[in-house]
Amino acid sequence: MCNEYNGWTNYPTWNIVLWINDDYYQQENVLELAGECFSESRRHTMYGEKRYNVAVRLLAESLKYQYQDYTLNAHLDTGSLVDILGWALSQVNWHEVAGSFIDQWLENVKYHYRER
């Protein structure tokens, strides 16, 4: 079981966020995807569910899929490296990651409209 790490659920979650935020283009891509998920959330909201929660769910699913797909396309053979990578990705709290980027996107939108 993983323990909280630097304010995040665990080390793998913190590490994913760290690397996304450390790469300008990757961060911009994730923030753009966050905006798309927030826009899409209007169509997927049901039974009084908040758009924010829907957007987080959509972004979490998308990020999880992208990282799993990237891992599969890395052409790694079976072995300990694949096992460790698979374990680490399974430990990531994708909803927490997605929530942080939805929050960043919303803050950017607020800032953009304040500057007008």
Number of C-alpha atoms within 10 A of each C-alpha: 4 10 9 11 13 11 8 17 17 18 17 20 23 19 16 18 19 12 12 17 15 11 11 11 11 13 17 14 13 21 22 15 19 28 20 14 23 24 13 15 22 14 10 14 15 11 5 6 11 12 19 18 17 20 26 25 19 21 28 22 14 18 18 19 12 12 13 16 11 11 15 13 9 10 9 10 9 8 8 9 11 16 10 11 14 14 12 16 17 14 16 22 18 22 20 18 22 26 19 16 25 25 15 15 20 17 11 13 12 11 11 10 8 8 6 5
